[in-house]
């Protein structure tokens, strides 16, 4: 294992508690991720490199029909098919930036164990095989040229077990018992396109070679590969697709190395963001807690991140995408709770995105043009929301109140801003972002009532910009949520009396989608 950079951070969770969250990440709020690798070539979605070896699965059947049996044409051969021939990173990064992204994140490797950079320790990489391009290095250069922070994601800590299916064989049929190509050796490659490469470097060892000593060597190799990635590209963000830090001491050593090295790059200022999942509350000050495909429903004390996707992580041809009308309310909710959204836009094997994806990004860009000032560079208020339909952010002495739905009656009452003793005259003005005219408003003991214009300024969510003198000292008023129950046991809940927990309702499955809800009103009946 290579030595780590010297500095204040040591490879222990106790030492990592010195971490301080960089302001760039707190300001950024929104990033875009290209979850792009050779697994996008078949355009069949997530985990293709594993499921193509699962006999009888949809991907196995597709693979046999399209490419041949996995004993003869395996994932190593898919890697060789990946050419990225139409990739225009400059065009894509400019589109992502226009859509509001303040940071861009590239997939460095997935569980398929193929490195997307000029990897010193993994021969199976995108410079040697497939595109013959330094994918990560090119993304980094173009993202930074366009003023975006740059991050990388590392998923290969799980490859040892994830890839074990490649060492199997069919249990029935004409190819019964014929070993898949995960059992091949370096010697088997003589005279073939992959001559000189050892399949065990990609698929991990097979059979009797899967010893405790081999696993320890795998952990050391993981550390060296990840350190090589960090040292070559100086990422602003490093993401692990793992619960806690991966692979025991190897993960802790990388964390300490990354923090110390990043501090050195920035002349004594720590600018690093390290993402991982499953962090217990007592460790959320050591790195940035990431929540996959979900959000936090409460205002978090530390900055955090949701990572999610408009479809499947890897490109899946013909899938129905989540649209801007769900992405934007989710973003607003996340930001109000002190979080960031990292949104994956799947890329096809040739390096392009499809027309539907372009439209989603353009829809985001239109909304950001109107409302971005209430998102970027903001901080949470003392409360993040009021009921199900209002979310708050702040910037100096401005309170932004985002309406997640347009009130049918043409006015909104913000009960958190009800007049309190000694707070008279605090409201210095109210505007609606994207609306040129002024708004009529009045404040009394019931709240701040704002009359909205007849015309919506945008789609999806609407930001009131409220100038509040001494906002930092103002305590929000807790809304009265008393609900009258009718004789039949039913009750009408207005938006300000209802609250949606969990950040939204989602359905996730292979080929599934998630959908956030904009709650305006709901009628419920008390259970007997």
N, C-alpha and C positions, 0 to 999 in steps of 0.2 A: 504494500500500500504506500503510495506516494505521501510525502510529508505535507501537512497542512500549513497554510499561511499563519505566521505568528501574529498575535494581537490579543486584545482583551477577552475575546470569546474562546472558551474551552469546550470540548465535546461533552457537555452535560446540559440537561434541561435547566439546572440551577444557574449555570453560567449564561444560558440564552435569555434569562429573565432581564438582562441588561438591555435588551432590544428596545429601540424606540421607533415608532412608525414614521416613515418619511412623509413629508408634506406633499410631495408630488403624487403619491398614491391617494392620499386623502382628498386631494383636489381633483384627481382624474375621473373618478366615478364610473367610467365606462371604457371597456376594452373589447377588442375583437380578437378572436382566436382562429387560426387556421389549423384544424385538426387533420393535417394532410400528410399522407404517407402512401406506401405501396398498397395498403389495404383499400385505397380509394379506386384502384384500377378496375376491379370487377364491378364497381358501382352497386354493391349489394349491401352496404351498410356496415354496422359495427361487428367487430370481432371475427371478421372473415378468416383471418389467419389461423384461428382456432377451429371455428365451426366447419371449415372445409374438410377437416379431419374427423368430424363427428358423423359417423356412418348413418345415412338415412336422413340427415338434416337437410333443410332447404339449401343451405350453402354447399353441402357435400354434393347434392344432386346437381346443382347449378355448375359446380366445378367440374364434375365428371363429364357433363354434357358439353361444356364450353371449352375446357382445357385438357381433360383426360383424367385418369385415375391418379390420386395423390401419391401412389407409389412411383409414378412415372413423371408427374408434373406437380410439384409441390409449391409451397409458398415461396421458397427460394427463387423459383422460376417466375412467380408473380413479381417479385422484386426486380427481376431483370426486365420485365415488361414495362415497368414504370419509367416513362421517358420525360414527363413534364414538358412536352414539346411545344405547348402553347402558353406556357406560363409567362405572364407579364407582371412581375411583382410591383413595378412602379404604378401601373394602372390600378391594381387591386388596393395597394396601400393608400393611394389618393382617394379611392372610393370609400375605404374604411374610415379615413380621416374625415371626409365630408359627411359621413353618417354619424360623426360625433366621437369616434374612438380617440382616446388620449394615450392609450398604450396598445401595442400589438403583440400578440403572443404566438409563437410558432411551436409546433410539435417537434421535439428533438428526437424522440423515439416512442414507440408504443410497446404494448406487451409482445408484439411480434419481434422485438429485439433487433430491429434494423435501425441503424443510426442515420439521421438525416443531415449529417455534417461530415467534414473531413476528419473522421474519428481516428485517433491514434491507437485505440485499444480494441476497436471492433472492426475487423476487416469487411464485414457485411455492412457497408455504408453507401450513401448516395453518391459519393465521389468515385468509388471503385466500381459500383454496380448500378444498373438502371439509368437514372438521369445523367450520371457522371457530372453532377453539379453539387456545390456546397449549398444546400437548400437553406440551412440555418444562417450561414454566413451572409448569403444574399439577402434574406429577409431582414437581418440585423442592419445591414448597410442601408437598405432602402427605407426602412422604418425610421431610422435615426435621421437620414437625409430629409425626411418629411416632418421632422419635429416630434415624432412619437417615441415614447419610452418603449423598450423592447424586452420581452420575456420569452422563456423557454419552458416546456413541460417535459417531464421525464416519467415514463410509465414502466420501464423495463425491470423494476425491482421484483415484479411478479412473474416474469417470464419463465422462471424455473418450473413452476407448477402449471402455469397457464398453457404452456406448450407441450406438456407431457403427452397429449393426445396425438401429436405428430409422430410419436414413437410406437403407435399401435398398428393395427391392420384390420381389414374387414372381418366380421364374424360370420358372414354368410355370402352367398353369391359366387360368381365366377372368379373373383379376386380374393376369396377367403384365404386368410393367413399370409397374404403377400405383404411384407412390411412397407409401411409408408416411408416417404423419403427422409423423415426425421431419424431414421436408423442408418442412413448412409454415412460413410467415412470419407476422409480426405482422399484416400486412395481410389474411391469409386468415381472421383471426378476426372480421372485421367482421360484426355481426349474430348471432354465435354466443355461447355462454355464456362463452367464454374471450376475448372481445373485449378488447383492450388488453394482452394477455399475449403475449410472444414465445416460441414453442416452442423456439427456440434456447437460451433461458435454462434450459430443462429438459433438452433432449436434447443440448445442446452444438451448435456449428455444423456445418452439412452442406456437403458438396461443396467447392467452391472457397473457401468461407469458412473452411475448416480450415487456416489459415495459422500459421506460427511466431508471428506477432504475436498471433493469436487465442489460441494456447495460453498465451502469457505472460499475457495478460489473464485467462484462466481460472485460472491460478495465483494471481494477485493477488486475484481474486474469492474463491477458496478461502480465502486467508489472511484477508480481511476478514470473510467469513461466519463463520469459526471464531473469530476474535477477538470478533466480535459475540456469539456464543454464550457464550464464556467470560466476557465482561464483563457480560452480562445476568444469568447464572444462577450465577456463582461455583461451578462444580462442584468437588467434592472429588477427582473422578477424571475424567480425559480420556483416551479410548481411540481410537487410530487403527487401522483395519483395513488396515495397511500393513506392509511390511518396512522396518525402520528408520523414520526420519521421512519423511513424504511430501513430494513436490514440492520437493526440494532446499532452497534457502534459505527458502522459504515455511514448510516444516515446522520448520526450526531457529528461525526467528523466532517462530513460535507457541510452541514449547517455552520459549524464553527469556521471552517475554511472560507465559505462564501461570505459570511459577515465580516471577517477580518480582511479578506481580499477586497471586498466592496469598499470598505472604509479606506483602504489604501488607495484604491482607484480615485476616490473622491477627496483625497487629501485630508483625511481625518473625519469626514462626515459620512455616517452610515446612510446609504440611499437604497438599501436592499429590501426587497419584499420576498419572503419565503412562504409559499403556500403549502399547506397540507390539510388533511381532513381529520375528523374525529377528535379534535383537540378538546380535552376536558377544560372546564372553566379556569382551573388554576394554572393552565399552561397557555392560555390565549394571549398572554403578554409576551410570549417567546417568539412568535411568528404570526402570520396572518391566517386566521381560520378560514377555510374554504368549505362551502356547502354545495355539493353537486346536485343539480336538478331540483333545488328547493331553496327556501329563504328562511330567514329568522323573522318571526312575527313580532318581535319586541325590539326596543331600542337597545342596541348592544354598547357596552362601555368601550370596546376596542373596535377599530376598523376591521372589517371582514369582507368576504367576497362570496358571491354566488357565481358558479360556473354552470352554464346551461347551453342548449343548442336549439336552433330553429327546427331541427329534424333529428336525425341520428348523427352520432359523432363523426363517423366516416360517411362519405357521400353514398347516398342510396337513391338510385334512379327512380323517379316517379313518385317519391314520397310527398305527402302533404305537409307543408311547412307551417309553423306557428308564425302568425303575421304581426305586424307592428301594433295592431290594436290590443294585443296581449303583451307584447314585449315592453311597450312604453309604460303602462300602469305598473308592471313588475319592476321596471327600473326605478320609477318614482318611489314605490314602496320600499325598495332596497336602500335607496339613498337616504330616505327619511329615517331609516333605522341604522344609519352610520355605516352602510355597506357600499360595495362596488359590484357592478355586473360585468362579468366576462362572458361574452356571447360568441359561440362558435358558429361560423358560416362555413359549411362543408365545401371542400374544393374537389373537383373531379381529378381523375388521374392525370389528365393532360395539362392541369394547372389553371383551368378556368372555372368560373361559377356560372350557374344557369340564370336565365332571364328572371325567374321567380325570385331568386336570391338578390339580384340587382334591384328589383322593385322594392323588396323589403328594406334594403339599405337606403334607397332613395326616399322611401316613406319616413325612415328614421331621420334622414338629413333634413327633410322639410320640417319635421317637428322640432328638431334641435335648433334650427334657425330661429324659431319663435321662442322656445322655452329653455334653451341651453343655459342661460344665466341663472336660472333657478336650480340647476343641477351641478354644473361644474364650479369647483372652488367653494362650494357651500359646506356648512356644518349642520349637524342635527340641532333641533330645538330641544327644550326640556321635555317635551312630549313629541312623539313622531306622527301622531295621527289623531283624528277626531272621528269616531265611528268608522264606518266602512268606506267613506267616500272622500275624506280629506286627508292629505299628507303634508307635513311641514318640513321645510328646510330653511336655513338662515344664512345670511351673508352680512356681516356688520350689523347695522341697525335696520336691516330689511328682513321681514318674514315672508317667505313664499308659501302660499297655501295652494296646493295642487288639488283641483277637483277631478276625481277619477271618473265622474260622469257629469253631464251638463244638466243642471236642474231644470225640470220641465216648467216650473213656475217662474223662471227667469230671475230668481234671486237666491242668494245663499246666506245662511246665518252661521257664523263661526262662533260657537259658544265658548270656545277656549279664550276668546278675546272679549268676553263680557266685561262691562265697566265695573271696576272695583274701587273702593275708597282710596283716594290718593292717586288714582291713575288717570284722572281726567286729562284730556288733551294729548294723550300719548300717541294716538293714531294721527300721523302727519300726512297721510295720503294713501290712496288705493288705486292701483292700475291693474289692467288685465294685459298680460304679455301678448303682443300681436294685435292689440286693439289700439287705434290711434286716439280715440276720444277719451274723455274723462268718465269716471264712474260715480254715481251717487251712492253714498253710504251713510250709515248712522250707527252709533254705538249706544247701547243701553245695558241694563242689567241682564238681558237675555243673550247678548252677544253682539258681534259686529255683523250688521246686515248690509249686504252689498247687492245693488241692482246690476244685473248683467246686461250686456247689449243683446239685441235680437240675433245678431250674427256671430256664430262661433269663429274665433280667430284661427283655429286649427282643428285637427282631429285628435281623438284619443284621451288627452288629459289637458287641463287648462290651468294656468298658473296666475293666481292673484299675487301681485307684488305690493306688500303692505309695509309702508315706512312706519316704524315704531320707535319713538324716542325712549332710550334706555331699555332696549329689548333684552339685554342680558340680565337685567334685574327684574324683569316682568315675570310673574308667576302665572302660568296658564290656569284658567278657571276650569275646574272639572265639570263637564256637562252633566245636566240632570238627565238621567236615563230611565226615569220612572216610566213604566209601561202600564197602560190601562188594559186590563183583561176583561173582555166582554163576557156576557152571561153564557155564551156557547163555548167558552174556553179559548177563543181565538184572540189574537192581538195584532195590531198593526205596528211594525217597527219601521220608523223612518231611518234614513241612512245614518244620521248622527246618533241613533240609538242602537245600531247594530254594528257588530264588529266581526270581521272575517279572520279567523286564526289560521296560521300556517302559511300565509302569504299567497294562497291561491289553491285551486284544486287542479291536480295534475293526474294524468294517466300515463304511465310509462311502461312500455313493453317493446319488444322488437317490432319496429315499424309503427310504434305508437306516437302520440303527440301529447304535449301538455298545454293547458289553457288556463290563464288567469281569469278571475271573475271581477267585474266591476259591480260592486254592490250598491244599489240605489235604494231599494226598499224591499221588505219581505213580510209576508203574512205567515204567522206561525200559529199552531194550536197546541195548547198545553196538554201534555200527556196525562192520562188518568192514573 
